[in-house]
Amino acid sequence: MGQIIKQNLSNYAYDAMANYSASVILDRAIPDARDGLKPVQRRIMWQTHLSKLDSSAKYMKLAKLSGLTLAYHAHGSGSISSAAVNLSQSWLRSVPLIDIQGNNGSIDGASAAADRYIEARQAVGAELLLNKINHNAVDLIDNFDNTEKEPRVLPAAFPVAMTNGASGIAVGISTKILPHNPLELLDASIKMIKNEIKENKDLYSIIKGPDFPTGGYIIGKSGCRDEINTGKGKFTVRGKVKYNTKGKEPYLEIVEIPYGVTTTKLIDKIAQALENAKALGVIDIRDETQDNHDISIKLICKKGTNQDQLEKIESYLYKKTDLELTLSSNNIMITKGHQKTLNMWDYLEQFIEFRKETLKRIWRYDLNKLINRKEILEGLLRTYDITEEIINLAKQSQNKKHLADMLIEKHKFTERQAQTIAGMPIYQLGKQDFERLNQELNENITHSDNLNKWLNNDNETNLKLIEDLEYSMQKLSDYKRRTKVINPSQAKEAEDITVEDVIESKEMKVVIKKDLQMFQIGQRAFDNQIKNYKDEDIIAYTDALTTEYITAITKQGKTVTRLVNDLDQSTLEAGSESLNKSIPDLKSNDEFIGCVVNDIANESQEKVMIISNHGYVKLISAEKLRPSLKTKSYMKKTGLASTLKKQGDFLTIMEVIDKKIFDDLELHIVLNDKSKKSGIVNRYIELSKWSNKNYGTGGSGFKGVNTKDGSLTYKEHHLYKKDKTNETDDEN
């Protein structure tokens, strides 16, 4: 029967949580500073070694590799396959460690194929991670069930953690290590060993900052220096853009993107920022990316778009999309069994010490092998003079052990020498190449002397360590810096831009037709066409600039806003497509009643007066009718000018009034009245009474006109200046 242990619940919970936290930190989420890997990554690489999957080997199905790795990482084959794919993705890893044959995902955000369809082996860079691991380079420890051995860390010959970066969330902490250039890290390490640099600030000229596989720019050096000094940094990162103003289709081409951004999401955000894109001169967005490195996202612009306009669009994209973003680093790693934020000097110092100790372990292993071989060589060379005696002893012996014992007793061979000789076929004894054996012995002695020198002389150790790191630099020589660090003065300012920045301002005529048509015509063309135009479907036309917005109001109180430049160019006869085709909530039986031009650069000096069929009168500032123009979503839906309260009511007239004369006007509205013999009712309203009121789009208008019984309907209206009595300033 089990024993009941009494324990404080609070203490128990604390201990349990502490153990769990330590497990997550040490065994899952945070990379080790020595080899830069998390446990699952290390176990994958270990299994590729056991399976002899070097960079020249035949590929193995990833599903099989993941299954074999389960012997060391019992967290499901799915997590293993996912980690292996991640190690292969060259747009995320500066030096990929796994080579995948098949679909390993894409920089556009697409997922990799299932592990049963793709194959894996070590990438070329993995050689520097696993080289001479069998030479007792690192400690081997028991796996989770004590049935296998696995390395505590891998004998990494380059600074993997800072080269490839890492991210992970543990209990109470998270790490975010950004990729850096391996050649810069190795160069700095060599200079540290040579004592050519002595502190963090000396690294500024060597390690420029993070270096992303996707290239791009880092704006400013302050974040880079903060990271070197403290292990934490904040970086403004942006993509790289090229221009083409030649041909029929000028374009802006994105050729490098910020780290961690997918091309698909970037294109989506660009499309969202530009929406219809016509306002900025962009008519199409094309993703012509060929592979995961040759990025090509082209923003096709209108013919005639110049470089200045393209540069303004570029600045706008930096402001509104992930073409520019902020990345932060927090270089937390496992060091000496604990998590710690490491600055660059501390990290490289730990890498150097680890690599030095690794090399010494390899040298000791090699030296022991040489010592053992030397012993055997010396024994074999002694047989030259006593070959016949050994053959006679062999004839007398009962077995190999008996022969070995006699060789030890009569000729004073060591046990290892005796066993080697006893195990040789007799015919080989007389055919030994003693000259070759002697040469091998001399080489053995020379190599052993060198190993002893490297092990016991600090200067020699450092020289050999430098040689080792230089070899790593040679193997990684293709990994040149991709990300350029530039001063803020060299970078274009990320800014909001107005349509005036990218659209040529031209005077046009905007025509509004009753059946929900809205289009633009050149001034001269309009003047020529209107002379012979007979139809009465035009309810308004107005002068407007291509950089201005125009808002049309419908009978049902809806509004439709368009940039004049976005409107189709047409003729009076041909007209344009009804806007209800592109705006779902605009009913086909609705009609336009008028329009107002919005100059967004200045506060509107106009008020719009609208009158409903049942006599409601509403005044609203022109700018209130304009929707938010931050995105082009307004292109797909209507706004609201007035809420119609009475069933069967509709807006019958709208009129634009200059604010400057507004207070001097009096409205005379004439209503039909079925209850009176005269058939009409007159109402007089001083507009100044409402001049200071801010009516929103949701209201229905003045309550000064009695419409409770529903017998009154609009007939006509007049606007008078107060100092005149029977003259109208404007009459509809």
C-alpha positions in Angstrom: 0.0 0.0 0.0 1.3 3.4 -1.0 2.3 5.9 1.6 0.4 9.2 1.8 2.8 12.2 1.9 1.5 15.4 3.4 2.6 18.5 1.5 1.6 22.1 1.4 -0.5 22.6 -1.8 1.1 25.9 -2.6 4.6 24.5 -2.4 3.6 21.5 -4.4 2.1 23.7 -7.2 5.2 25.9 -7.2 7.6 22.9 -7.4 5.5 21.3 -10.2 5.4 24.5 -12.2 9.1 25.1 -11.7 9.9 21.6 -13.0 7.6 22.1 -15.9 9.1 25.5 -16.7 12.6 24.1 -16.6 11.6 21.2 -18.9 10.1 23.5 -21.5 13.1 25.9 -21.3 15.8 23.3 -21.4 14.3 20.6 -23.5 12.1 22.3 -26.1 11.9 26.0 -26.6 15.3 27.6 -26.1 18.4 26.8 -28.2 21.8 25.9 -26.6 24.5 28.5 -27.1 27.0 25.9 -28.0 25.5 24.3 -31.1 22.6 26.8 -31.6 20.0 24.0 -31.7 16.8 23.0 -29.9 16.6 19.4 -28.7 14.4 18.2 -31.6 16.7 19.8 -34.2 19.7 18.2 -32.6 18.1 14.8 -32.6 17.2 15.1 -36.2 20.8 15.9 -37.1 22.0 13.1 -35.0 19.7 10.6 -36.7 21.0 11.8 -40.2 24.5 11.0 -38.9 23.5 7.5 -37.7 21.7 6.9 -41.0 24.7 8.1 -43.0 22.7 10.7 -44.7 25.5 13.1 -45.6 25.2 15.7 -48.4 26.2 13.1 -51.1 24.1 10.2 -49.8 20.9 8.9 -51.3 17.8 10.7 -49.9 15.6 9.1 -47.3 11.9 9.6 -47.0 11.3 12.2 -44.4 8.6 10.1 -42.8 11.1 7.3 -42.2 13.7 9.8 -40.9 11.1 11.2 -38.5 10.1 7.7 -37.4 13.7 6.8 -36.6 14.2 10.1 -34.7 11.3 9.1 -32.4 13.8 6.9 -30.6 15.2 10.1 -29.2 12.4 12.6 -29.4 9.1 11.1 -28.2 6.9 14.0 -29.1 5.3 12.7 -32.3 6.7 12.3 -35.8 4.7 15.4 -37.0 6.7 17.8 -34.8 9.9 16.1 -36.0 9.0 16.4 -39.7 8.0 20.1 -39.2 11.3 20.9 -37.5 13.2 19.1 -40.3 11.4 21.1 -43.0 12.1 24.3 -41.1 15.9 23.5 -41.0 15.8 23.2 -44.8 14.0 26.5 -45.7 16.7 28.7 -47.2 14.5 31.9 -46.9 14.4 31.4 -43.1 17.9 29.9 -42.4 21.1 31.5 -43.5 22.8 28.1 -43.6 20.3 25.3 -44.1 21.2 22.1 -42.3 18.7 19.7 -44.1 18.4 19.2 -47.8 14.9 18.3 -48.9 14.0 16.8 -52.2 10.5 17.8 -53.1 8.2 20.5 -51.9 9.5 21.9 -48.6 7.2 24.9 -48.6 7.7 28.3 -50.2 8.4 31.9 -49.4 4.8 32.6 -50.5 3.7 30.9 -47.3 2.7 27.6 -48.9 3.1 24.6 -46.6 5.5 21.7 -47.4 4.2 18.4 -48.7 3.4 15.6 -46.3 6.5 13.9 -45.0 5.7 10.7 -46.9 6.1 12.5 -50.2 9.4 14.3 -49.6 12.9 13.1 -48.9 15.7 14.4 -46.8 19.4 14.3 -46.2 22.1 16.6 -44.7 22.7 19.9 -46.4 26.3 20.8 -47.1 26.5 23.1 -44.1 25.7 20.1 -41.8 29.3 18.8 -42.3 30.5 21.7 -40.0 27.9 20.7 -37.5 28.7 17.0 -37.2 32.3 16.6 -38.3 34.2 14.1 -36.2 31.4 13.6 -33.8 32.5 10.0 -33.5 35.9 11.1 -32.2 34.5 11.7 -28.7 33.9 15.3 -29.7 31.0 15.7 -27.3 29.4 13.8 -24.4 26.8 11.2 -25.2 23.9 10.8 -22.8 21.0 8.4 -22.4 17.8 9.1 -24.3 14.5 9.4 -22.6 14.0 5.7 -21.9 17.7 4.8 -21.4 17.8 2.6 -24.5 20.0 4.7 -26.8 22.7 7.3 -26.6 22.4 10.8 -28.0 24.8 13.8 -28.0 24.3 16.5 -25.3 25.2 19.0 -28.0 26.7 18.8 -31.5 30.4 19.8 -32.2 29.4 22.8 -34.2 32.3 24.4 -36.1 30.5 27.8 -36.7 28.3 30.0 -34.5 25.0 28.3 -35.5 22.7 30.2 -33.0 23.5 33.6 -34.3 23.9 32.4 -37.9 20.5 30.8 -38.4 18.6 32.5 -35.6 15.9 31.0 -33.5 12.6 31.8 -31.8 10.8 30.1 -29.0 8.3 30.7 -26.2 8.8 29.0 -22.9 7.2 29.6 -19.5 7.7 33.2 -18.7 10.4 33.9 -21.3 10.7 34.0 -25.1 13.7 34.2 -27.3 14.0 35.8 -30.7 17.4 35.5 -32.3 17.8 37.0 -35.7 20.1 35.5 -38.4 23.5 37.0 -38.8 26.3 36.5 -41.4 28.4 33.5 -40.6 31.5 35.0 -42.2 31.3 38.1 -40.0 30.8 36.0 -36.9 33.8 33.7 -37.7 36.0 36.7 -38.6 35.1 38.3 -35.3 35.9 35.1 -33.4 39.3 34.8 -35.0 40.1 38.4 -34.2 39.1 37.7 -30.5 41.4 34.7 -30.4 44.2 36.8 -31.8 43.5 39.5 -29.2 43.1 42.0 -32.0 39.8 43.2 -30.5 39.0 43.4 -26.8 35.4 44.5 -26.2 31.9 44.8 -27.6 32.4 48.1 -29.3 35.3 46.6 -31.3 32.7 44.3 -33.0 30.9 47.2 -34.6 33.2 47.3 -37.6 33.1 43.5 -38.1 29.5 42.5 -37.4 27.3 44.9 -39.3 24.0 43.7 -37.7 21.5 41.0 -38.6 21.8 39.5 -42.1 18.6 38.1 -43.5 18.4 35.3 -46.1 15.8 37.5 -47.9 18.1 40.5 -48.1 16.6 44.0 -47.7 17.8 46.9 -45.7 18.3 47.7 -42.0 17.8 51.5 -41.5 20.2 52.9 -38.9 23.0 51.4 -36.8 21.6 52.0 -33.3 19.7 48.7 -33.1 22.7 46.8 -34.4 24.9 48.3 -31.7 22.3 47.8 -29.0 22.2 44.1 -29.9 25.9 43.8 -29.8 26.1 45.5 -26.4 23.1 44.0 -24.7 21.7 41.0 -26.7 18.6 43.0 -27.4 17.9 45.2 -30.4 15.2 46.8 -32.4 15.5 47.1 -36.2 13.6 49.0 -38.9 13.8 46.6 -41.9 12.5 47.2 -45.4 12.6 45.4 -48.7 14.4 46.5 -51.9 12.7 48.1 -54.8 13.7 48.7 -58.4 12.0 50.9 -61.0 11.3 50.6 -64.7 9.8 53.6 -66.5 10.4 52.3 -70.1 7.8 50.7 -72.3 4.0 50.7 -72.3 3.9 49.3 -68.7 6.1 51.2 -66.2 6.5 49.2 -63.0 7.8 49.2 -59.5 9.5 45.9 -58.7 10.0 44.5 -55.2 13.1 42.2 -55.4 13.9 41.7 -51.7 11.4 41.5 -48.8 11.8 41.8 -45.0 12.7 38.7 -43.1 9.7 36.5 -42.0 7.3 38.1 -44.5 5.7 35.9 -47.1 5.1 37.1 -50.6 1.4 36.2 -50.5 0.7 38.2 -47.4 2.8 41.1 -48.7 0.8 41.2 -51.9 -2.5 41.0 -50.0 -1.4 44.0 -47.9 -0.3 45.9 -50.9 -3.6 45.2 -52.6 -5.4 46.3 -49.4 -3.4 49.5 -49.2 -3.9 50.3 -52.9 -7.3 48.5 -53.2 -8.4 49.3 -56.7 -4.9 50.9 -57.1 -6.1 53.2 -60.0 -5.8 56.2 -57.7 -2.1 55.7 -57.4 -1.6 54.8 -61.0 -1.2 51.1 -60.3 -3.3 48.9 -62.6 -2.0 45.4 -61.7 0.1 43.5 -59.2 2.0 40.5 -60.6 4.0 37.9 -58.6 6.7 36.7 -60.9 8.9 35.2 -58.2 10.8 32.2 -59.8 12.0 30.5 -56.6 12.4 31.2 -53.0 15.2 33.7 -53.5 14.6 35.4 -56.8 11.8 37.6 -55.6 9.9 39.6 -58.2 6.7 41.4 -57.3 5.8 43.9 -60.0 3.3 46.8 -59.5 2.3 47.7 -63.1 1.5 51.3 -63.5 -0.3 53.5 -66.1 1.6 54.4 -69.2 3.6 57.6 -68.6 4.2 57.0 -64.9 7.5 58.6 -64.1 10.2 57.7 -61.6 9.1 60.4 -59.2 5.6 59.0 -59.0 7.1 55.5 -58.6 9.2 56.7 -55.7 6.1 58.2 -54.0 4.3 54.9 -54.4 7.3 53.2 -52.8 7.2 55.6 -49.8 3.5 54.8 -49.4 4.1 51.1 -49.4 6.7 51.5 -46.7 4.1 53.3 -44.6 1.1 51.1 -45.2 2.5 47.5 -45.8 5.0 45.0 -44.5 7.5 46.2 -47.1 8.8 48.0 -44.0 8.5 46.6 -40.5 10.1 46.6 -37.1 11.9 43.5 -35.8 13.2 43.0 -32.3 15.8 40.6 -31.0 16.2 39.1 -27.5 19.1 36.7 -27.6 18.2 34.3 -24.8 20.1 30.9 -25.0 20.9 28.0 -22.7 24.3 28.4 -21.3 25.8 26.3 -18.5 22.4 24.8 -17.8 20.5 28.1 -17.5 18.8 30.5 -19.8 20.6 33.9 -20.2 20.5 36.9 -22.5 23.9 37.0 -24.2 25.4 40.0 -25.8 27.6 39.4 -28.9 30.9 39.3 -27.1 29.7 36.8 -24.4 28.1 34.6 -27.1 31.2 34.5 -29.3 33.4 33.9 -26.2 31.2 30.9 -25.3 31.3 29.6 -28.8 35.2 29.9 -28.9 35.6 28.1 -25.6 33.2 25.4 -26.7 34.9 24.9 -30.0 38.3 24.9 -28.3 37.2 22.2 -25.9 35.7 20.2 -28.7 38.9 20.2 -30.7 40.9 19.1 -27.6 38.5 16.2 -27.1 39.0 15.2 -30.8 42.8 15.6 -30.4 42.8 13.4 -27.3 40.8 10.8 -29.1 43.1 10.9 -32.1 46.2 10.8 -29.8 45.0 7.7 -28.0 44.4 6.0 -31.3 47.9 6.9 -32.4 49.4 5.7 -29.2 47.7 2.3 -29.6 48.7 2.1 -33.2 52.3 3.0 -32.4 52.4 0.1 -29.9 51.2 -2.2 -32.6 53.6 -0.9 -35.2 56.5 -1.3 -32.9 55.5 -4.9 -32.3 55.1 -5.6 -36.0 58.5 -4.2 -36.7 60.1 -6.5 -34.1 58.8 -9.6 -36.0 61.3 -8.8 -38.8 64.1 -10.6 -37.0 62.2 -13.4 -35.3 59.7 -14.4 -38.1 60.8 -18.1 -38.1 60.6 -18.3 -34.3 57.0 -16.9 -34.3 56.0 -19.4 -37.0 57.4 -22.3 -34.9 55.5 -21.0 -31.9 52.4 -20.8 -34.0 52.8 -24.5 -35.0 53.1 -25.4 -31.3 50.1 -23.3 -30.2 46.7 -24.6 -29.5 44.8 -21.4 -30.4 45.3 -17.7 -30.8 45.2 -17.0 -27.1 47.8 -19.7 -26.5 50.1 -18.2 -29.2 49.6 -14.7 -27.7 50.5 -15.9 -24.3 53.7 -17.5 -25.6 54.7 -14.3 -27.5 54.3 -12.4 -24.3 56.3 -14.9 -22.2 59.2 -15.6 -24.6 59.6 -12.4 -26.5 58.1 -9.8 -24.1 55.5 -8.4 -26.5 52.7 -6.4 -25.0 49.3 -7.9 -24.8 48.0 -5.6 -27.6 51.1 -6.5 -29.8 50.8 -10.2 -29.1 47.1 -10.3 -29.9 47.7 -8.5 -33.2 50.5 -10.8 -34.3 48.5 -13.9 -33.2 45.6 -12.8 -35.2 47.6 -12.6 -38.4 47.7 -15.4 -41.0 51.1 -17.1 -40.9 51.7 -16.4 -44.6 51.5 -12.6 -43.9 54.3 -12.7 -41.3 57.0 -13.1 -43.9 55.5 -10.7 -46.4 55.2 -7.7 -44.2 56.2 -4.3 -45.8 58.6 -3.3 -43.0 59.6 -0.2 -44.9 56.0 1.0 -45.0 55.5 0.1 -41.4 58.5 2.1 -40.4 57.3 5.1 -42.4 53.9 4.9 -40.8 55.6 4.8 -37.4 57.6 7.9 -38.1 54.4 9.7 -39.3 52.7 8.4 -36.2 55.4 9.9 -33.9 55.3 13.3 -35.7 51.5 13.5 -35.6 51.5 12.5 -31.9 54.0 15.2 -31.1 51.9 17.7 -32.9 48.8 16.6 -31.0 50.6 16.9 -27.7 51.8 20.3 -28.7 48.2 21.5 -29.6 46.9 20.0 -26.3 49.5 21.4 -24.0 50.5 24.7 -25.4 48.0 27.5 -25.4 49.5 29.4 -28.3 49.5 26.3 -30.4 46.0 25.5 -29.3 44.8 28.9 -30.5 46.7 28.7 -33.8 45.0 25.4 -34.5 41.6 26.8 -33.4 42.1 29.7 -35.8 42.9 27.3 -38.6 39.7 25.4 -37.8 37.6 28.5 -38.0 39.3 29.6 -41.2 38.3 26.2 -42.7 34.7 26.9 -41.7 34.9 30.3 -43.4 36.2 28.6 -46.5 33.3 26.1 -46.5 30.8 29.0 -46.0 32.5 31.4 -48.4 29.4 31.6 -50.6 27.3 33.1 -47.8 28.1 36.8 -48.5 26.1 39.5 -46.6 22.7 39.9 -48.1 21.2 42.7 -45.9 22.7 46.2 -46.2 22.7 48.5 -43.2 22.1 52.1 -44.3 21.9 55.4 -42.6 18.5 57.0 -42.2 19.6 59.8 -44.5 20.1 57.2 -47.3 16.6 55.8 -46.9 13.4 57.2 -48.5 11.0 58.5 -45.9 8.0 56.2 -45.4 5.0 58.5 -45.7 1.4 58.8 -46.5 0.8 60.3 -49.9 -2.2 62.0 -51.4 -3.6 61.4 -54.8 -2.2 64.8 -55.8 1.3 63.2 -55.4 0.7 60.6 -58.1 -2.1 61.9 -60.3 -1.8 64.7 -62.8 -4.4 67.3 -61.9 -6.6 68.1 -64.9 -9.9 69.8 -65.3 -12.7 67.5 -66.4 -16.5 67.5 -66.6 -18.2 64.9 -64.4 -21.6 63.8 -65.7 -24.3 62.3 -63.4 -27.2 60.4 -65.1 -30.4 59.4 -63.3 -29.9 55.7 -63.8 -26.8 55.5 -61.5 -24.2 56.5 -64.2 -21.2 58.6 -63.3 -18.4 59.3 -65.7 -15.9 62.0 -66.9 -15.4 63.9 -70.1 -12.8 66.3 -71.2 -14.0 69.9 -71.1 -13.7 70.5 -74.9 -15.4 67.2 -75.7 -18.3 68.0 -73.3 -18.9 71.4 -74.8 -19.1 69.8 -78.3 -21.3 67.0 -77.3 -23.8 68.9 -75.1 -24.9 71.1 -78.0 -26.6 68.1 -79.8 -27.5 66.0 -76.8 -31.3 65.5 -76.6 -31.9 63.0 -73.8 -33.1 64.3 -70.5 -31.5 61.6 -68.3 -28.6 63.9 -67.2 -29.5 65.3 -63.8 -26.2 67.0 -63.1 -22.8 67.9 -64.5 -20.1 69.8 -62.8 -16.5 70.9 -63.2 -14.0 68.9 -61.2 -10.3 68.1 -61.1 -9.0 64.6 -61.5 -7.5 64.8 -58.0 -10.9 65.7 -56.4 -13.6 63.4 -55.1 -17.2 63.6 -56.1 -20.1 62.3 -54.1 -23.5 61.6 -55.7 -26.7 61.2 -53.6 -29.6 58.9 -54.5 -33.3 59.1 -53.9 -33.0 56.5 -51.2 -30.5 58.6 -49.2 -27.5 56.6 -50.3 -24.2 58.2 -51.3 -21.6 57.0 -53.8 -18.1 58.6 -53.8 -15.5 58.3 -56.4 -12.1 59.9 -57.2 -12.6 61.7 -60.5 -9.5 60.1 -61.9 -11.1 56.7 -61.2 -14.2 57.4 -63.2 -14.5 56.0 -66.7 -13.9 58.4 -69.5 -16.8 58.3 -71.9 -19.2 60.3 -74.2 -22.6 61.7 -73.3 -24.2 59.2 -75.7 -22.3 56.1 -74.6 -22.4 56.9 -70.9 -21.0 54.3 -68.5 -22.0 51.1 -66.7 -24.5 51.6 -63.9 -22.7 51.7 -60.5 -25.2 49.2 -59.1 -23.2 46.6 -61.0 -20.2 47.1 -58.8 -21.9 48.1 -55.5 -24.0 45.3 -54.0 -26.1 47.5 -51.7 -27.0 50.0 -54.5 -30.5 49.0 -55.8 -31.1 49.0 -59.5 -34.4 51.0 -59.1 -32.6 53.8 -57.2 -31.7 57.1 -58.9 -29.2 59.8 -58.5 -30.5 63.3 -57.7 -27.3 65.4 -57.6 -23.7 65.5 -56.6 -21.1 67.6 -54.7 -17.4 67.9 -55.4 -15.1 67.4 -52.4 -11.7 69.1 -52.3 -10.0 66.9 -49.6 -7.0 69.2 -49.4 -9.1 71.9 -47.8 -11.9 72.1 -45.3 -15.2 72.1 -47.3 -16.8 75.6 -47.7 -20.1 74.1 -48.8 -23.2 72.7 -47.2 -25.5 70.3 -48.9 -29.2 70.8 -48.6 -31.5 67.8 -49.3 -35.3 67.8 -49.2 -37.4 64.6 -49.1 -40.7 64.1 -50.8 -42.5 64.4 -47.4 -40.9 67.7 -46.7 -38.0 66.8 -44.5 -35.2 69.3 -45.0 -31.6 68.4 -44.0 -28.4 70.4 -44.0 -25.0 68.7 -43.8 -21.4 69.8 -44.4 -20.1 68.4 -47.7 -17.1 66.7 -46.1 -19.5 64.6 -43.8 -20.8 63.0 -46.9 -17.4 61.8 -47.8 -16.4 58.3 -46.5 -13.0 57.4 -45.0 -10.5 57.4 -47.9 -7.8 55.5 -46.0 -8.6 52.4 -48.0 -10.6 51.9 -51.2 -13.3 49.8 -49.4 -15.7 52.7 -50.0 -15.6 51.8 -53.7 -17.6 48.6 -52.9 -20.4 50.0 -50.8 -22.6 53.1 -50.4 -22.6 55.7 -47.7 -25.5 57.4 -46.1 -26.8 61.0 -46.6 -30.2 60.7 -44.9 -32.4 58.3 -43.1 -35.9 58.2 -44.5 -38.3 57.8 -41.7 -41.7 57.7 -43.5 -42.7 54.8 -45.7 -42.6 55.7 -49.3 -40.5 58.8 -48.7 -37.6 59.6 -50.9 -35.1 62.4 -51.5 -36.3 64.6 -54.3 -33.8 67.4 -54.5 -30.3 68.4 -53.4 -28.6 71.7 -53.6 -25.0 72.8 -52.7 -24.8 76.1 -50.8 -21.6 78.1 -50.1 -21.1 78.4 -46.4 -20.1 82.1 -46.9 -23.7 83.1 -47.8 -25.5 80.4 -45.8 -26.5 82.7 -42.9 -28.0 85.2 -45.3 -30.5 82.8 -46.9 -34.1 81.9 -46.3 -35.7 78.8 -47.5 -39.1 78.9 -49.0 -40.5 75.4 -49.5 -43.8 74.8 -51.2 -45.7 71.6 -50.3 -48.7 69.9 -51.9 -51.5 69.6 -49.3 -54.5 67.4 -50.1 -56.5 68.7 -47.2 -56.7 72.4 -48.4 -58.6 73.9 -51.2 -55.6 75.8 -52.4 -53.7 72.5 -52.6 -50.5 74.0 -51.3 -48.7 75.0 -48.1 -45.9 77.5 -47.8 -43.1 77.2 -45.3 -40.4 79.8 -44.6 -37.2 78.7 -42.8 -34.2 80.9 -41.8 -31.2 78.7 -42.5 -29.1 80.6 -40.0 -31.0 78.8 -37.2 -29.3 75.6 -38.2 -26.0 77.0 -39.3 -24.1 76.0 -36.2 -25.6 72.5 -36.0 -23.6 69.5 -37.0 -26.0 67.1 -38.6 -24.6 63.6 -39.1 -25.5 61.3 -41.9 -28.0 59.3 -39.9 -30.6 62.0 -39.3 -33.6 62.7 -41.4 -33.7 66.5 -41.3 -35.6 69.5 -39.8 -38.7 68.9 -37.8 -40.0 72.3 -38.7 -42.1 70.9 -41.5 -45.2 69.0 -40.2 -45.5 65.7 -41.9 -47.3 63.7 -39.3 -50.5 63.1 -41.3 -48.6 62.3 -44.4 -50.7 64.6 -46.5 -47.8 66.9 -47.4 -45.5 66.3 -50.3 -42.7 68.4 -51.9 -43.6 70.6 -54.8 -40.8 73.2 -55.2 -38.5 75.4 -53.2 -36.8 78.7 -53.4 -33.8 80.3 -51.7 -34.0 84.0 -50.9 -31.5 86.4 -49.6 -33.0 88.0 -46.5 -32.7 91.6 -47.8 -34.9 90.7 -50.8 -38.5 89.7 -50.9 -39.7 88.2 -54.2 -36.4 87.3 -55.9 -34.8 84.0 -55.8 -31.1 83.6 -55.6 -31.3 80.1 -56.9 -34.5 78.2 -58.0 -35.0 74.6 -58.9 
